[in-house]
Amino acid sequence: MGGPFSPFLQGLRCTRCGREYAAGEVAYVCGCRPNVGSDLGTLDAVYDYRALREAVTPGALARSPASGLEAWEPLLPVAPGHLPPLPVGRTPLLHARRLGAALGMERLWVKDDSRNPSGSLKDRASAIAVALAQALGRETVATASTGNAAAALAALSAAAGLASVIFVPQAAPRAKIAQHLAYGSRVLAVEGSYDDAFDLCVAACDALGWYNRNTGYNPFMTEGKKTVALELAAQMAQAHGGEQPFLAPDAVLVPVGDGCIIGGVHKGFQDLLALGWIRRMPRIYGIQSTQSSALYRAWQTGLEIPEPVEATTRADSIGVNAPRDPVKALRAVRETGGAFLAVEDSAILQAILPLARRVGVFPEPAGAAAYAGLLQALESGTVRRDETVVLLVTGTGLKDVNAAMEVAGEPTAIPPDLEAVREALGRE
Ligand SMILES: *Cc1c(COP(=O)(O)O)cnc(C)c1O
């Protein structure tokens, strides 16, 4: 065949009107919607599961020795051979025994996606964007971002030798902007919100022919993000003796802004279920900040498309006024019997410490949100202590050290003598 897309990709289906497209027939979204704010005709990637089942065995896939996302190539939308030369994913699934013990849980796990090349789960999606841009013969990739999607795109484009253009709101944290610049992207700091940056990026890509990685707009970002679920299920099976190649936990807790990650987690498990490689879906929980809770509210009130909010959360990676992937996000929760939870910013910041101190994983505020959600879910009985639960840690604490300092405090200043050490420690 030799085209840009995987031979197993059948096409795309609109999440809103159901219209089906062949791969390549439509680039980003279905034309059935006005293409503003949250109200987009987002698309699902559809695979030929029967052909996949004949071509690959679950055991070979789950235990593939390939590095990075190459391991999942049959389940990715892009033709083999285009992934950038910077391995993404393969992050550890940690049995959080000490953290679990403090909560009376024996089967609490942490999937540590802070250990990706640019420090967040967004690398999974950006790797697919860069691979598709290369397969389609594009020389420039662009994205709007609250920070991490752009850092990921900058890193993976640099590795592949593609140019990247980034639209960030001026308020994005310095650490993330430092990444964009160091990796060599053209960085455009938009005087406005993430939502303004998003619309501008769409217009620029249309006008200038760049490949657009925008979250919730490019349908294949879900396909990159789903690899976290594929990995998680393979690792969970390994940890339980490896008799089956894949195993789903009872519940997965996911921090949510635009809703693309949670939609990706859902898609990964859906693929495995459709292939007959897992027997049931996990319940999927979306964790938002009370100060950026558009999807939580839509879930509570039964809306299909959320009303925009004025997001003010300190957890910048999940601060979104008008979520761009609402259909996939709401489906993930509704179809698996999960829930959306909204937690206070103070609880999100406090959640950094137990993850750091009892697991050894240092998350940025958004990356810690799943733990704050777990505390609320245990209290309300939504999640039980005897269940197998996975927290998704989505980004590293080095992205926002000020947030960590707010909850971790300052070091003890001492003169350079031993007595001072004794005194300082005695005081504590
Ligand atoms: C992007 C991001 C999220 C939220 O993902 P969405 O797809 O926007 O819901 C959560 N945590 C971190 C660290 C992120 O970068």
The ligand as an SDF file (V2000), in Angstrom:
LIG
                    3D

 15 15  0  0  0  0  0  0  0  0999 V2000
   -2.8420   18.1310   29.0810 C   0  0  0  0  0  0  0  0  0  0  0  0
   -2.6820   17.6680   30.4710 C   0  0  0  0  0  0  0  0  0  0  0  0
   -3.7720   17.1840   31.2180 C   0  0  0  0  0  0  0  0  0  0  0  0
   -5.1800   17.1570   30.6990 C   0  0  0  0  0  0  0  0  0  0  0  0
   -5.3380   16.5160   29.4740 O   0  0  0  0  0  0  0  0  0  0  0  0
   -6.6000   16.8790   28.5410 P   0  0  0  0  0  0  0  0  0  0  0  0
   -6.4470   16.0230   27.3770 O   0  0  0  0  0  0  0  0  0  0  0  0
   -6.5080   18.3350   28.2520 O   0  0  0  0  0  0  0  0  0  0  0  0
   -7.8170   16.5700   29.3420 O   0  0  0  0  0  0  0  0  0  0  0  0
   -3.5230   16.7240   32.4850 C   0  0  0  0  0  0  0  0  0  0  0  0
   -2.2910   16.7760   33.0360 N   0  0  0  0  0  0  0  0  0  0  0  0
   -1.2200   17.2500   32.3550 C   0  0  0  0  0  0  0  0  0  0  0  0
    0.0930   17.2890   33.0260 C   0  0  0  0  0  0  0  0  0  0  0  0
   -1.3890   17.7130   31.0570 C   0  0  0  0  0  0  0  0  0  0  0  0
   -0.3290   18.2120   30.4110 O   0  0  0  0  0  0  0  0  0  0  0  0
  1  2  1  0
  2  3  1  0
  2 14  2  0
  3  4  1  0
  3 10  2  0
  4  5  1  0
  5  6  1  0
  6  7  2  0
  6  8  1  0
  6  9  1  0
 10 11  1  0
 11 12  2  0
 12 13  1  0
 12 14  1  0
 14 15  1  0
M  END
$$$$
